[in-house]
Amino acid sequence: MTPTANGSPDGHEGGPRLAFLLVFFAGAAALSWEVLWQLQASLAIGVSAKGTAVTLAATMAGMSAGAAMMGRALRGREVARPLRVYGTLEVVVALAGVALLPGFRWLERLDGSIFGAHPVLAPIVHLGAIFVLLGPATLAMGATIPVFGLLARSSRSSIASLYAMNTAGAAAGVLLVSFVALPYLGVELSAIALACVNLSVAAASWLARPAPMEEGPAATTEPTEQGLDEIAGGAMRLATPLVFLSGFVSFGLEVAWFRALRAAFLSTTHSFAIMLASVLVPLAAGARLATWLARRKVKLGSVLAAAGVAILVATPIVERFDRIADATIFGYWATNAAWFAVSLLVLGPAILLVGTCLPWVLKEHVEPAQWGRSYAVNTIGAVLGSLCAAWVFLPAMGFARTAWLLGVLTIGAALATLRGRARSRAAVAGLAALVVAASAESGIGRARVLGNFNSPVTRVLSFDEGPNSSVVVADTADHARMLVIDGFSATDVSDASHYMVWMGRLPMLMHPDPKRALVICFGTGQTANAVRSENPESLDIVELNPAVLQAAHLFDANQKVLEDPRVHPNVMDGRAWLRRTDHVYDVITLEPMPPNFAGVNSLYSEEFYKLAAARLAPGGVVAQWVPFHLLSVHDAVAITSTFRAVFGDAVLWIDPRDHTGIVVGRLGKPTRAFASSWPGLARKGIVRDMDDESIKGSVALSGITMATYGRGEIVTDDNQLLSYGPKRHRAYTVTERMLTSNLALVYQIATSTMPAPAAAPAATPTPR
């Protein structure tokens, strides 16, 4: 072993390199666990802003309580082997983390039964169950923070440095779990791998040899309570409010700025990973910067003032991230690298400076109870910041002005700690930055819409920035009306949206007497109206975002479908609805957001189709969207294969105008009758925009040809193939190329006489 500078043998109890290594890997595992828990929670209680808020609150509350409880437990105690305490906590995280997988499956079953019996109590049950499930693991995670202080003492390092390494590990963890673990291992094996990481950290902690006793004074001298305020430049008297504010601002900014980044990068899992990493990296660097600045007698108030200025100056650039993103699309890996670099460059300075506050205060404190309390307060601020941003500030003022507010709050906190010229300079700089932010505002929601579209926006009719997403209705220069959800658009009238009508008509026409129907995902309402126009007795509509239903009256193409007394709209996750309802349907049709968007895999998985099958009446028909222009050949085949695994009697229908795929099926073995018999065409008095022969002739695959095409991978909740699959990078090609490749394979297999197009049609819908 080589001795360290302070005389502690590296690899012994207290060796700084060992401590840094262990907290790095533990941080990587911790953030990866949180990604898995959020994913599992969305399956158990449904994808929604409320579900996300409940999971976040439970996670952060557990960590906050764990830090505070461990801080009190260590008060006045001498701990000879802090690494062993740390290792024990890692064992708890590992065991509790693995146990959560069956725990969330139990919660999913509970969710279905509780809604049926006591729907009013369901949110309370969700909250309680999530807290119980996440409690042991999150308590143990939070409890590690006071132990960091003990490790810092024994290793002759700084608690701020250990905190920085732990946060750096978290940044690495979110990238590894998103780009490596989940794509190649799936959820369950990823959980086992993470547990192994935690257990390895625990084993190394327990096996480290005790450091030899040293004589003489310690290598570091801890400050006295009386000297703290002087060291921190006058800020320690406001330590508790400042660490609360830093958590509030950093998580509030994450919510606000991510709203723009989601529209720019689209809401895919990989884009979320790079966004989160672009926040965690500067937070880790901020923890290291805090020590450097404190040694040079820089005042914490001055750092916070600079942070507020950086927030205000960065926001106008964040508002224009859609334009930056559109200019940096090169290919899967190059695009992700470019987006990460740009995000880090723009968001980094503000997050870096805000991120100095908590480690600065932790470093200046000397007792475990103080470390635990400071971390707990910061975590509470983080929870409240994210919730206030999502549920209060964004709906009231939009993401840009929410960021302004957070920047002004940061500058205000700085002014409270500064005196004299320093305060005056901070006030002037803050005012100038606010003027810059206000004068450079791009007018999102009023003058323009986030996203890149085929035709420029000429008028914004409706703008809603809610906890779920941003929902905009706008007119374009080519006289179309768009619904834009986080940058992804759908139009009401054009050849590119022709398939929306047939998402509704096809399954209704293939059923002999459809009395009750279900439409999951409302969009512009054309699919729901098409179902309604085929005259069912009852139509249920399930839409996740209430703002989408509220904007329905702005689209003439849906012919006021929501005003029909036979139509019953519901605000809920579509998968959760199938689990909770006792209704039985003759027809179920759905057109979710693009399959590779975060959370959408749950509406294309085998488990979802089995839920849909359980809600079908005998002879019931299901239709699913297969957007060839947004999918690699691998993923398009996987969707069809998964659908066929449950609905064996299926056909693939291709819209003759926009060439979008629609797979329609029912339970049972393949039959010729399903592809050739269209009982709904016999209904009189219904006007359709295609004649009978064209409708029948658009069936591209059925029977044997459908079976030949559908021999791909099966999409499951565990492999998350569409969100995290290792071959998702194949979809990063030109849109027309994806469409042409998919159609070429379909027509190669088909036995019909339908000719394959020589090139992609001009009316191809785009990913925007």
C-alpha positions in Angstrom: 0.0 0.0 0.0 1.2 3.5 -0.8 0.7 6.0 2.1 -1.4 9.0 1.4 -0.3 12.6 2.1 -1.9 12.5 5.5 -0.3 9.3 6.5 -3.4 7.0 6.1 -2.6 3.9 4.0 -4.7 3.9 0.9 -7.2 1.0 1.2 -7.4 1.0 5.0 -10.4 2.3 6.9 -10.3 6.0 6.3 -8.2 5.9 3.1 -9.5 8.8 1.0 -9.3 7.0 -2.3 -11.3 4.1 -1.0 -13.9 6.4 0.5 -14.2 8.3 -2.8 -14.5 5.1 -4.8 -17.2 3.7 -2.6 -19.4 6.8 -2.4 -19.1 7.1 -6.2 -20.4 3.7 -6.9 -23.0 4.0 -4.2 -24.2 7.3 -5.8 -24.4 5.6 -9.2 -26.5 2.8 -7.8 -28.8 5.2 -5.9 -29.8 7.3 -8.9 -30.2 4.1 -11.0 -32.5 2.7 -8.3 -34.6 5.9 -8.5 -35.0 5.5 -12.3 -36.2 2.0 -11.8 -38.6 3.0 -9.0 -40.1 5.7 -11.1 -40.6 3.3 -14.0 -42.2 0.7 -11.8 -44.4 3.2 -10.0 -45.8 4.4 -13.4 -46.8 0.9 -14.2 -48.3 0.3 -10.8 -50.4 3.4 -10.4 -50.4 4.9 -13.9 -48.5 7.5 -15.8 -49.5 10.9 -14.5 -48.1 14.0 -12.9 -49.7 13.0 -9.7 -48.1 9.6 -9.7 -44.7 11.2 -10.4 -45.2 13.7 -7.6 -46.2 10.9 -5.2 -43.1 8.9 -6.0 -40.8 11.9 -5.8 -42.3 13.0 -2.5 -41.9 9.5 -1.1 -38.3 9.2 -2.3 -37.2 12.6 -1.0 -39.1 12.4 2.2 -37.5 9.1 3.0 -34.1 10.4 2.3 -34.7 13.5 4.3 -36.0 11.5 7.3 -33.1 9.1 7.0 -30.5 11.9 7.1 -32.2 13.6 10.1 -32.6 10.4 12.1 -29.1 9.2 11.5 -27.7 12.7 12.4 -29.5 12.5 15.8 -28.5 8.9 16.3 -24.8 9.8 15.9 -25.0 12.8 18.1 -22.3 12.6 20.8 -21.2 9.1 19.7 -17.7 8.0 18.8 -17.8 5.7 15.7 -14.6 3.8 15.4 -15.4 2.2 12.0 -17.7 4.6 10.0 -17.1 2.6 6.8 -18.9 -0.4 8.4 -21.9 1.8 9.2 -21.8 2.9 5.6 -21.6 -0.7 4.4 -24.5 -1.7 6.5 -26.7 1.0 5.0 -25.7 -0.2 1.5 -26.9 -3.7 2.4 -30.3 -2.3 3.4 -30.5 -0.4 0.1 -29.6 -3.6 -1.9 -32.1 -5.8 -0.2 -34.9 -3.2 -0.1 -34.3 -2.3 -3.7 -34.7 -5.9 -5.0 -37.8 -6.4 -2.7 -39.4 -3.4 -4.4 -39.9 -5.3 -7.7 -42.6 -7.7 -6.3 -43.7 -4.9 -4.1 -44.7 -2.8 -7.1 -46.4 -5.7 -8.7 -48.5 -6.1 -5.5 -49.3 -2.4 -5.7 -50.5 -2.8 -9.3 -52.9 -5.5 -8.2 -54.0 -3.4 -5.2 -54.6 -0.4 -7.5 -57.1 -2.4 -9.7 -59.1 -3.7 -6.7 -59.1 -0.4 -4.7 -60.5 1.6 -7.6 -63.2 -0.9 -8.1 -64.3 -0.9 -4.5 -63.3 2.6 -3.1 -62.1 5.0 -5.9 -62.1 8.0 -3.6 -59.6 6.3 -1.3 -57.3 5.3 -4.2 -55.0 8.3 -4.0 -54.6 7.9 -0.3 -53.8 4.2 -0.7 -51.3 5.1 -3.5 -49.5 7.6 -1.3 -49.4 5.3 1.7 -48.3 2.3 -0.3 -45.5 4.1 -2.1 -44.2 5.5 1.2 -44.2 2.0 2.7 -42.5 0.4 -0.3 -39.8 3.1 -0.7 -39.3 3.7 3.0 -36.5 1.3 3.9 -34.3 2.0 0.9 -34.7 5.8 0.9 -34.2 6.0 4.7 -30.9 4.1 4.3 -29.9 6.3 1.3 -30.5 9.5 3.3 -28.8 8.1 6.4 -25.5 7.9 4.5 -25.1 11.7 4.4 -24.2 12.2 8.1 -22.0 9.1 7.7 -20.2 11.0 5.0 -19.0 13.4 7.6 -17.6 10.6 9.7 -15.9 9.1 6.7 -14.4 12.5 5.8 -12.9 12.8 9.3 -11.5 9.2 9.3 -10.1 9.6 5.7 -8.7 13.2 6.4 -10.8 14.5 3.5 -13.8 16.9 3.2 -17.5 16.0 3.4 -18.0 18.4 0.5 -15.6 16.3 -1.6 -17.4 13.0 -0.7 -20.7 14.6 -1.5 -19.2 15.7 -4.9 -18.1 12.2 -5.6 -21.5 10.8 -4.7 -23.2 13.2 -7.0 -20.8 12.5 -9.8 -21.6 8.8 -9.3 -25.3 9.7 -9.7 -24.6 11.4 -13.0 -22.7 8.3 -14.2 -25.5 6.1 -12.9 -28.3 7.8 -14.8 -26.3 7.4 -18.1 -25.4 3.8 -17.4 -28.8 2.7 -16.4 -30.4 4.4 -19.5 -27.8 3.5 -22.1 -26.4 0.2 -20.8 -28.3 -1.6 -18.0 -31.9 -1.2 -19.1 -31.2 -1.7 -22.8 -29.2 -4.9 -22.3 -30.5 -6.3 -19.0 -34.1 -5.2 -18.6 -35.7 -4.1 -15.4 -35.3 -7.2 -13.2 -31.7 -8.0 -14.1 -30.8 -4.3 -13.8 -32.2 -4.4 -10.2 -30.1 -7.5 -9.5 -27.0 -5.8 -11.0 -27.6 -2.7 -8.8 -28.0 -4.8 -5.7 -24.7 -6.4 -6.5 -23.1 -2.9 -6.7 -24.5 -2.0 -3.3 -23.4 -5.3 -1.8 -19.9 -4.9 -3.3 -19.7 -1.4 -1.7 -20.8 -3.0 1.6 -18.2 -5.8 1.3 -15.4 -3.4 0.6 -16.5 -1.2 3.5 -16.5 -4.1 5.9 -13.2 -5.7 4.7 -11.2 -2.4 4.8 -8.5 -2.7 7.4 -8.5 -0.2 10.3 -6.1 2.7 9.9 -3.2 2.7 12.4 -3.6 5.1 15.3 -1.6 8.2 14.8 -0.1 10.4 17.4 -0.2 14.2 17.4 -2.8 16.6 16.2 -5.2 15.7 13.4 -4.4 16.8 9.9 -7.4 19.1 9.8 -8.7 21.5 12.3 -12.5 21.8 12.4 -13.9 25.3 12.9 -15.7 26.3 16.0 -19.4 27.3 15.9 -18.4 30.8 16.7 -16.1 31.0 13.7 -18.6 29.5 11.1 -20.3 32.8 10.2 -17.0 34.5 9.6 -15.7 31.6 7.4 -18.8 31.6 5.2 -18.8 35.3 4.7 -21.8 36.1 6.9 -24.1 33.4 5.4 -24.0 30.8 8.2 -26.5 32.7 10.2 -28.9 32.0 7.4 -27.6 28.4 6.8 -31.0 26.7 7.1 -32.9 29.1 4.8 -30.1 29.0 2.3 -29.9 25.2 2.0 -33.7 25.1 1.7 -33.6 27.7 -1.0 -30.8 25.9 -2.9 -32.9 22.7 -3.0 -36.0 24.6 -4.0 -34.3 26.5 -6.8 -32.3 23.6 -8.3 -35.3 21.3 -8.5 -37.6 24.0 -9.6 -35.2 24.9 -12.4 -35.0 21.3 -13.4 -38.8 21.2 -13.8 -39.0 24.5 -15.6 -36.0 24.2 -17.9 -36.7 20.5 -18.7 -40.1 21.6 -20.1 -38.3 23.4 -22.9 -35.7 20.7 -23.3 -38.4 18.0 -23.6 -40.0 20.0 -26.5 -36.6 20.5 -28.1 -35.2 17.0 -27.7 -38.6 15.2 -27.6 -39.7 13.2 -24.5 -37.6 10.1 -25.1 -35.9 8.2 -22.3 -32.5 8.9 -23.7 -33.1 12.7 -23.9 -34.3 12.6 -20.2 -31.1 10.9 -19.2 -28.9 13.4 -20.9 -31.0 16.3 -19.4 -30.7 14.8 -15.9 -26.9 14.2 -16.3 -26.5 17.8 -17.5 -27.8 18.9 -14.1 -26.0 16.3 -11.9 -22.6 16.9 -13.4 -22.5 20.7 -12.5 -24.0 19.8 -9.1 -21.1 17.5 -8.5 -18.6 20.1 -9.7 -20.4 22.7 -7.5 -19.6 20.6 -4.4 -15.9 20.6 -5.3 -16.1 24.3 -6.1 -17.5 25.1 -2.7 -14.3 24.0 -1.0 -12.1 25.9 -3.4 -14.1 29.1 -3.0 -14.2 28.9 0.8 -10.5 28.6 1.0 -10.1 31.8 -1.0 -12.5 33.6 1.3 -15.1 34.1 -1.4 -18.5 34.9 0.2 -21.3 32.5 -0.3 -23.7 35.4 -0.9 -21.6 36.5 -3.8 -21.7 33.0 -5.3 -25.5 32.9 -4.9 -25.8 36.3 -6.6 -23.8 35.0 -9.5 -26.1 32.0 -9.6 -29.2 34.1 -9.9 -27.7 36.2 -12.7 -26.7 33.0 -14.5 -30.3 31.6 -14.2 -31.7 34.8 -15.7 -29.2 35.0 -18.5 -29.5 31.3 -19.5 -33.3 31.3 -19.7 -33.6 33.1 -23.0 -31.2 30.6 -24.5 -33.2 27.7 -23.0 -36.3 29.2 -24.7 -34.6 28.7 -28.0 -33.4 25.2 -27.4 -35.7 23.8 -30.1 -33.8 25.7 -32.7 -30.5 24.5 -31.3 -31.7 20.9 -31.2 -32.9 21.1 -34.8 -29.4 22.2 -35.9 -27.6 19.4 -34.0 -29.2 16.2 -35.4 -26.4 14.1 -36.8 -27.1 10.5 -35.8 -28.0 8.7 -32.6 -24.7 8.9 -30.6 -23.5 12.2 -32.1 -26.8 13.8 -31.5 -27.0 12.7 -27.9 -23.4 13.9 -27.3 -24.2 17.3 -28.9 -27.4 17.7 -26.9 -25.5 16.8 -23.7 -22.7 19.3 -24.5 -25.2 22.1 -25.3 -27.3 21.4 -22.2 -24.2 21.3 -20.0 -22.9 24.6 -21.5 -26.2 26.5 -21.0 -27.6 25.0 -17.8 -24.2 24.2 -16.2 -23.1 27.6 -14.9 -26.3 28.3 -12.9 -26.6 24.8 -11.5 -22.9 24.8 -10.7 -23.2 27.9 -8.6 -26.4 27.0 -6.9 -24.9 23.6 -6.2 -22.2 25.1 -4.0 -24.6 26.0 -1.2 -25.4 22.7 0.5 -21.8 21.3 0.4 -20.5 24.6 1.6 -22.8 24.5 4.6 -22.0 20.8 5.2 -18.3 21.5 5.2 -18.6 24.3 7.7 -20.7 22.2 10.1 -19.0 19.9 12.6 -21.7 17.6 14.1 -23.6 14.7 12.5 -26.9 16.2 13.6 -26.0 19.3 11.7 -25.1 17.4 8.6 -28.3 15.4 8.8 -30.5 18.4 9.4 -28.9 20.5 6.6 -29.4 17.7 4.1 -33.0 17.1 5.3 -33.8 20.8 4.9 -32.3 20.8 1.4 -34.2 17.8 0.4 -37.5 19.2 1.7 -36.8 22.3 -0.4 -36.1 20.2 -3.4 -39.5 18.4 -3.1 -41.4 21.7 -2.6 -39.5 23.3 -5.4 -40.4 20.6 -7.9 -44.0 20.5 -6.8 -44.5 24.3 -6.8 -42.9 24.6 -10.2 -45.0 21.9 -11.8 -48.4 22.6 -10.1 -48.3 26.3 -9.3 -45.7 28.3 -11.2 -45.8 26.7 -14.6 -49.6 26.8 -15.0 -49.6 30.4 -13.7 -46.7 32.0 -15.6 -45.0 29.5 -18.0 -41.6 28.0 -17.7 -39.6 31.1 -18.7 -41.1 33.3 -16.0 -40.9 30.5 -13.5 -37.1 30.5 -14.1 -37.1 34.3 -13.7 -38.8 33.9 -10.4 -36.3 31.3 -9.2 -33.4 33.5 -10.3 -34.8 36.5 -8.5 -35.3 34.4 -5.3 -31.7 33.3 -5.5 -30.5 36.9 -5.9 -32.8 37.9 -3.0 -31.2 35.3 -0.7 -27.8 36.6 -1.7 -28.7 40.1 -0.8 -29.8 39.0 2.6 -26.3 37.7 3.4 -24.3 40.5 1.8 -23.4 44.0 3.1 -22.1 47.3 1.7 -20.7 47.3 -1.8 -21.1 43.6 -2.3 -24.8 43.9 -1.8 -25.0 46.9 -4.2 -23.1 45.2 -6.9 -25.2 42.0 -6.6 -28.4 44.1 -6.8 -27.3 46.0 -9.9 -26.1 42.7 -11.6 -29.4 41.0 -10.8 -31.5 43.9 -12.1 -29.5 44.0 -15.3 -29.8 40.2 -15.8 -33.6 40.5 -15.3 -33.8 43.2 -17.9 -31.8 41.0 -20.3 -34.1 38.0 -19.6 -37.3 40.0 -20.1 -36.1 41.8 -23.2 -34.9 38.6 -24.8 -38.1 36.6 -24.0 -39.2 34.7 -27.1 -42.9 34.8 -26.5 -43.6 31.1 -26.1 -47.3 30.5 -26.0 -48.1 33.9 -27.4 -45.9 34.6 -30.5 -44.4 31.2 -31.1 -44.6 27.5 -30.2 -41.7 25.3 -29.0 -40.8 22.8 -31.7 -39.9 22.5 -35.4 -42.7 22.1 -37.8 -43.2 21.7 -41.6 -45.1 25.0 -41.8 -44.6 28.1 -39.7 -47.0 28.9 -36.9 -49.2 31.9 -37.7 -51.4 32.1 -34.7 -51.5 30.6 -31.2 -55.1 29.8 -30.1 -54.6 28.0 -26.9 -51.6 27.5 -24.5 -51.6 25.4 -21.4 -48.5 24.6 -19.4 -49.6 22.1 -16.8 -47.9 19.6 -14.5 -48.2 16.9 -17.2 -46.9 18.7 -20.2 -47.3 21.8 -22.4 -50.4 21.7 -24.7 -50.7 24.2 -27.5 -53.2 24.7 -30.3 -52.0 26.8 -33.2 -52.7 27.6 -36.8 -50.0 27.2 -39.5 -49.2 28.9 -42.7 -50.6 26.0 -44.8 -54.0 26.5 -43.1 -53.8 23.5 -40.8 -54.5 23.5 -37.1 -52.0 21.8 -34.9 -52.2 20.2 -31.5 -48.7 20.3 -30.0 -47.8 18.4 -26.9 -44.2 19.0 -25.7 -43.1 19.7 -29.2 -44.8 16.8 -30.9 -47.6 17.9 -33.3 -50.7 16.4 -34.8 -52.9 18.3 -37.4 -56.6 18.2 -37.8 -56.9 18.2 -41.6 -54.3 16.9 -44.1 -53.2 13.8 -45.8 -50.7 13.3 -43.0 -53.4 12.8 -40.4 -55.8 10.7 -42.6 -54.9 7.6 -40.6 -56.4 9.1 -37.4 -59.9 8.7 -38.9 -59.2 5.1 -39.8 -57.8 4.3 -36.4 -61.5 4.6 -35.4 -63.3 3.3 -38.4 -61.3 0.1 -39.1 -62.0 -1.8 -35.9 -65.6 -0.7 -36.0 -66.0 -2.0 -39.5 -64.4 -5.3 -38.7 -66.8 -6.0 -35.8 -70.3 -7.2 -36.7 -72.2 -5.2 -34.0 -70.0 -2.9 -31.9 -72.2 -1.5 -29.2 -69.5 -0.3 -26.7 -66.2 1.2 -27.7 -63.1 2.6 -26.0 -60.7 5.2 -27.4 -57.4 5.6 -25.5 -55.6 8.9 -26.2 -57.9 11.7 -27.6 -55.5 13.9 -29.5 -57.4 16.2 -31.9 -60.5 13.9 -31.5 -60.7 12.6 -35.1 -60.3 8.9 -34.0 -63.0 9.3 -31.4 -65.3 11.0 -33.9 -64.8 8.3 -36.4 -65.8 5.7 -33.8 -68.8 7.7 -32.9 -69.8 8.1 -36.5 -70.1 4.3 -36.8 -72.9 4.5 -34.2 -72.0 2.6 -31.1 -74.4 2.8 -28.2 -71.6 4.0 -25.9 -68.1 5.4 -26.3 -65.6 5.8 -23.5 -62.6 8.1 -24.1 -59.5 8.0 -21.8 -57.0 10.8 -22.1 -54.1 11.4 -19.7 -54.0 15.2 -20.1 -57.1 17.2 -19.3 -55.8 20.2 -21.3 -56.2 18.0 -24.5 -59.9 17.5 -23.8 -60.3 21.2 -23.0 -58.9 22.1 -26.4 -61.2 19.7 -28.3 -63.6 22.5 -29.3 -60.9 24.2 -31.3 -60.8 21.3 -33.8 -63.7 21.3 -36.2 -62.6 17.9 -37.5 -63.9 16.1 -34.4 -67.4 17.5 -35.0 -68.0 18.3 -31.3 -67.7 14.6 -30.4 -67.4 15.3 -26.7 -70.9 16.9 -26.7 -72.5 13.7 -27.7 -74.4 12.1 -24.7 -73.1 8.7 -25.7 -69.5 9.8 -25.3 -67.9 9.7 -21.8 -64.5 11.3 -21.4 -62.2 10.3 -18.6 -58.9 11.8 -17.5 -56.6 8.9 -16.7 -53.7 6.8 -17.9 -55.1 4.4 -20.5 -53.4 1.3 -19.0 -54.6 2.2 -15.5 -58.2 2.5 -16.9 -58.1 -1.0 -18.3 -56.9 -2.3 -15.0 -59.5 -0.4 -12.9 -62.7 -0.5 -15.0 -65.2 -3.3 -15.0 -66.6 -2.3 -18.5 -66.4 -4.7 -21.3 -65.8 -3.4 -24.9 -66.5 -4.6 -28.4 -63.8 -2.2 -29.8 -60.7 -0.8 -28.3 -58.5 1.6 -30.3 -55.5 3.7 -29.3 -53.0 6.1 -30.8 -50.6 7.0 -28.1 -47.6 9.4 -28.3 -44.7 8.0 -30.3 -43.6 4.5 -29.1 -40.1 5.7 -28.1 -41.4 8.5 -25.9 -40.9 8.0 -22.1 -43.7 5.9 -20.6 -45.3 4.9 -23.9 -43.7 1.4 -23.9 -46.4 0.5 -21.4 -49.1 1.0 -24.1 -47.3 -1.4 -26.5 -46.2 -4.2 -24.2 -47.5 -7.7 -24.0 -48.8 -7.0 -20.5 -50.8 -4.1 -21.8 -52.4 -6.2 -24.6 -53.3 -8.8 -22.1 -55.1 -6.2 -20.0 -56.9 -5.0 -23.2 -57.9 -8.7 -24.0 -59.4 -9.0 -20.5 -61.7 -6.1 -21.2 -62.9 -7.4 -24.6 -66.3 -8.8 -25.1 -66.5 -12.1 -27.1 -65.4 -11.3 -30.7 -64.0 -7.9 -29.6 -61.6 -6.1 -31.9 -58.5 -4.0 -31.0 -56.6 -1.5 -33.2 -53.1 -0.1 -32.5 -51.0 2.6 -34.3 -47.8 1.5 -36.0 -46.1 4.8 -37.1 -43.7 3.5 -39.8 -42.2 7.0 -40.2 -41.1 7.1 -36.6 -39.8 3.5 -36.1 -36.9 1.4 -37.1 -37.8 -1.8 -39.0 -36.8 -3.7 -35.9 -39.2 -1.8 -33.6 -42.1 -1.8 -36.1 -41.8 -5.6 -36.4 -41.6 -5.9 -32.6 -44.8 -4.0 -32.1 -46.6 -6.2 -34.6 -45.1 -9.4 -33.1 -46.2 -8.4 -29.6 -49.7 -7.5 -30.8 -50.0 -10.9 -32.6 -48.7 -12.7 -29.5 -52.0 -11.8 -27.8 -54.4 -11.1 -30.7 -53.5 -14.0 -33.0 -56.1 -13.2 -35.6 -54.7 -9.9 -37.0 -54.2 -7.9 -40.1 -51.9 -5.0 -41.0 -53.7 -2.2 -42.8 -51.7 0.6 -44.4 -53.4 4.0 -45.0 -53.3 4.7 -48.8 -52.7 8.4 -48.2 -50.1 8.8 -45.5 -48.8 5.2 -45.4 -49.2 4.8 -41.7 -49.6 1.3 -40.4 -52.6 0.2 -38.3 -52.7 -3.3 -36.9 -56.1 -4.7 -36.1 -56.8 -8.0 -34.3 -58.9 -10.2 -32.1 -58.4 -13.2 -29.9 -57.9 -16.5 -31.6 -56.0 -18.2 -34.3 -55.6 -16.6 -37.8 -58.6 -16.9 -40.0 -59.3 -15.8 -43.6 -62.6 -14.5 -42.6 -61.2 -11.7 -40.5 -59.2 -10.2 -43.4 -62.0 -10.6 -46.0 -65.2 -10.1 -44.0 -66.1 -6.4 -43.3 -69.5 -6.6 -41.7 -69.5 -2.9 -40.9 -69.6 -2.0 -44.5 -73.2 -3.2 -44.7 -74.3 -0.5 -42.4 -76.3 2.1 -44.4 -76.4 5.8 -44.1 -72.7 6.3 -43.0 -70.5 8.5 -45.2 -66.8 7.5 -45.4 -64.0 9.1 -47.4 -62.9 5.7 -48.9 -64.9 3.3 -51.0 -65.4 -0.3 -50.0 -62.8 -1.8 -52.4 -60.1 0.7 -51.3 -60.8 -0.1 -47.7 -60.4 -3.8 -48.3 -57.5 -3.4 -50.7 -55.4 -1.5 -48.1 -54.9 -4.7 -46.0 -51.2 -5.4 -46.6 -50.7 -8.4 -44.5 -53.0 -11.1 -43.0 -52.9 -14.8 -42.2 -49.6 -16.4 -43.2 -48.0 -13.2 -44.4 -48.8 -11.5 -41.1 -47.3 -14.4 -39.2 -44.1 -14.2 -41.4 -43.8 -10.4 -40.7 -44.5 -10.7 -37.0 -41.6 -12.8 -36.0 -39.7 -10.2 -34.0 -38.9 -9.5 -30.4 -41.7 -9.2 -27.9 -42.1 -5.9 -26.1 -42.5 -6.3 -22.4 -42.6 -4.2 -19.3 -39.3 -5.8 -18.3 -37.3 -5.3 -21.4 -38.7 -1.8 -22.2 -37.8 -2.5 -25.8 -39.3 0.7 -27.3 -38.0 3.1 -24.6 -34.6 1.6 -23.8 -34.0 -1.2 -26.4 -30.4 -1.5 -27.5 -31.4 -1.1 -31.2 -33.3 2.2 -30.7 -30.4 4.1 -32.3 -31.5 2.6 -35.6 -34.5 5.0 -35.6 -32.1 8.0 -35.8 -32.3 8.2 -39.6 -34.1 10.4 -42.0 -37.8 10.1 -41.5 -38.5 9.2 -45.2 -35.8 6.5 -45.0 -37.5 4.8 -42.0 -40.9 4.9 -43.8 -39.5 3.5 -47.0 -37.5 0.7 -45.2 -40.6 -0.4 -43.3 -42.9 -0.4 -46.4 -40.3 -2.2 -48.4 -40.2 -5.1 -45.9 -44.0 -5.2 -45.7 -44.5 -5.3 -49.5 -41.7 -7.9 -49.8 -43.6 -10.2 -47.6 -47.1 -9.4 -48.8 -48.9 -11.7 -51.2 -51.4 -9.0 -52.2 -51.1 -7.1 -55.5 -50.7 -3.8 -53.8 -47.6 -2.1 -55.4 -44.9 -0.8 -53.3 -44.3 3.0 -53.7 -41.0 3.9 -55.5 -40.2 6.5 -52.8 -41.6 7.9 -49.6 -44.8 9.9 -50.2 -44.6 13.6 -50.1 -47.3 13.8 -47.4 -45.2 11.8 -44.9 -45.8 13.0 -41.3 -42.8 14.1 -39.5 -41.6 13.4 -35.9 -42.6 16.9 -34.9 
